[in-house]
Amino acid sequence: MGITNSNKVLSTGQIACGETLKVTLALTAAPDIMSNPVDIAPVLDRSGSMAGPPLANMKAGAKAFIDIIAESTGGQPAGEIGAGSRIGIVSFADTAVQDTQLITSVADLKGAVDALSAGGSTNHAEAFEQATALFDPSSSNARVIVIFTDGNTTTGVLPAPVAAAARAQGITIYCIGLIGSDGVDVSALNDWATDPDAAHVAVTPDAADLEQLFADLAATFPRRGPPTS
């Protein structure tokens, strides 16, 4: 967090030698994202197992997340992601696609989320591949993947090595397990996510929980640094 304002309050004007003085220091902090831009790829599961409430909850949570990032970066009044940060939407079922590039328009990002429909198998490996390809390695922005899924791979190659390759490039991976018709494989999420699991993996049943989770998440995004495991 970055300190944006401070206010010292003294309980007395002067003290004699040997006495004590009470000082209250109030600090107002802003998220690191204001001074350390982040490129974020929400990776959204639109496979058949997400049909119905899970897909609806994911959409609501993803759009709330976009609003939170816009507000955290000071761009909300203009409908933009601000302070140099960007978001790019990736979605996946049998295959994965980049629904947007890394952009700042809140309306365009939400439009891409709203356009998703559920159907098909679940290819997590290609989801990680497309998300990784979205980033510009030469950018100084931190790079974050936030994957929303029910955690069950049903097609494609094993995703764990692909996720590990992304982490080795310095990309931070958060895994959000959504409870779909097939349940959620938390062990798989733990395998894909950046360590420690407690800080990068969560399971949530509904949109209300997602909104609170994203409010907390937005304040924890990392600065650009060396590759992590």
Disulfide bonds with the S-S distance in Angstrom:
none
